[in-house]
Every structure is written in structure tokens, then in C-alpha cells.
Amino acid sequence: MTIENKIWYDLVHTKYGDEYLIQYIKRQKLYRKWFKVLTILFSASGIFSAFQSAKIPTIISCVFIGLVQLATSIENFIIHSEDDLDKLGSLRMLYYTRLNNLEELWNNYYNNKITDNEATEKFFELRKSASEIEELDNKLNIRTYSKMKEKANTLTNQYFNTYYHE
């Protein structure tokens, strides 16, 4: 495989990873928001009905409150914590920086501003820096979702068709 192909494939792979991560972060923030809203609503309705001589028996209110407390206790096992969301943001910035560096390398190589040897040297320097991305990626346990993979693939293709295949 030529250095041109290696740079191009790494560039495409990095752009895809960045697009997937954008979708993933959006989804996790949405889950977190809805989880908080539902927790507050169930807590408020359980407490409110416990003090009402309402139609909901007190035992049902206690069950609601208990379920909310249980969900809150295991919250970080269900969805990413605020700290994890911050780390996901940091990971996204690492992808973004890597993408910019690879695009710069690709443009310099494609426009004959650097030689094969210079491109190879720079490419493998960039690959060494990818270990930080991989380490953080492994710690965060990012799940794959088929619809998000499809969307990331579509957005990646649109990007390259817009900027490189005019």
C-alpha cells in the first residue's frame, strides 16, 4: 500500500470516527437530559401524592420514590456520567485535531509540497499520537449503534464529496 493510500484511508477513518462521536455525544446528552427530567417528575409526583389524601395510595407513592432512588443509584451504569461526557468531548477534540493534521498532510502530499519520504515520516508521527485517542476510547466504552454508524458514514461521504471530489 502506498503512503498516499495510507494517508487517505486514515483521513477517512478519522473523519468517520469524528462524525460518529458527534452523533454519540448528542445521543448521550439527550439520554442524560431525559433521565434527569423523568427522575424529577417521578420524584415530585411521588412526594406530591404521598402528602395528598389523593386517589393514589401511599404504598404506590413509596414504590415510585423507591424506584426513582434505585434508578438514581445505578444512573452511571445506565448512561454516561457528566465526567464521561466531558471525556467524550475531549476525545472528540483529539479526533478533530488529528483530522486537521491528516488533512494538512494530505493536501501537502497531494499538491507535491512534500516528498514520499517526508509524508511517510509525518504520517507515522501522527500515528504515534493516535495512542491517546485509543486509550481514551477504550476507557469510555463507546457503544456502536447501527443507525448512528449509517449517519456517520453518510456525513463522512458528504464531507469528502464536497471538499475533495468537486
N, C-alpha and C positions, 0 to 999 in steps of 0.2 A: 504494500500500500504506500502510495506517495505521501509526502508531507502535506501536499495540497489537500488530499482526501482526508488525512487525519485532522487537519485544522478544520475543514468544513464539517466533518461529522461531529467533532467535539463542539463546534459552534452551534450546530443544530440541536444536539443533545442538551447543551446548556440552556439554550433558549426554551426548549420544551420543559426542562426542569423548572425554569423560572416561571413560565406560564402555569404549569401545574401547581406550583407553590402559591401563586397568586390566588388561584381558584380554591385551593385547600384552606388558606388563611381566611378567605371570605366565608367559607362554609363553617369553619370552626368558630369564627366570631359570631355568626348567625346562631349557631347552636348554643353558644355561651349566653348570648342575649336572651334567647327564648327560654333557656333553662332558668335564668335569673328571674325573668318575668313570671314564669309559671310557679316558681318557688315562692315568690312574694304573693301571688294571687292565692295559692293554696294555703299559705300560712295565714294570710289575712282572712280568708273565708272560714278557715277552721277556728281561728280565735274569735272572729265575729259571731259565728254560730254557737260557740261554746257559751258566750255571755248572753245570748238571746234565749228567751224561752220560745224558741222557734220550732219549726217543723222538723229540723234535723236533730236527732237525738245526740246527746253529749258523747256517747260512745263512738259514733261515726266521726264527730269532730276530733276526738282524740286519735282515731285511726289516721285521719288526714294529717294531723300535726305530726304524728309518728312517722308516716311515710315521707313527709317533707323533710324531717330531720334525718331520716335514713338516706334520702337522695342527696342531701347536702353533705352528709358524711362521706359518701362514695363519689361525689361530684368529679373529682380529679381522675377517677378511674374511668368515668364515662366520657368526659370531654377534656380537652386540654385546659390546663390552668392558665392564669394570667401570665405567670412566669414562662410557661411553654409558648404562649402566644408571642411574648417578647423575643424568645429564642427563634421562633419561626420567622419573625420579622428580620432578625439578624441573619438567619440563613438565607432569606430572600435577598438581602443586600449583598451577601457573598456571591450568590448566583449572578446578580446584576453586575457586580464589579468584574467577575470572571467573563461574563458575556461581553462587556465593553472591551476588555483586554483581548479576547479572542477576535472580536470584530476588527479591532485595530490591527492585529497581526494578520488577519485575512486580507484586509484592504492593502496593507503594506506589501504583502506577498503577491497578491493578485495584480497589483499595479507595478510590480517589479521594482519596488523600493528597497527590498531586501533579497538576499540570495537564499538558495535552498538551505545552506548551512546555517545562516543566521535565523531563518524561520524555524529550523529544527531545534536549534538551541533555545530559542524563545518559547517554542511550543512545550518543550519538556520542562522548562522553568515554570510555566503556567500549570502543567500537570502536577508538579510537586505541591503547588499551592492549593490544589483541589482536595488535599487530605483534610484540611479544616472543614470543608463542606461535607465531606463524607462522614467525618467524626460527629459533627452536629446532627446531620441527617439520621445517623444510626441512633443517637441518644433520644431523638424526638419521636421515634416510632411513627412515622408518617404512613398512614394507610393509603392504599390505592383504591380509587373508585372509578369504575369504567366510564361513566358519563363525564367525569372530570378529565380523564385521560383523553377522551374524544375531543372535548372542548379545547384542552391544551394543545392537542395535535392540530386542530383546525386553526387556532390562533397562531401557532408557530408557522404553519404553512402560509397563512395570510401575510405574516410578517416578512417571510423570505420572498414570497411572490411580489410583495410591494417594493421591497428595498433592493432585491438582488436580481429579479427576473422581469425587469420593466419591459 
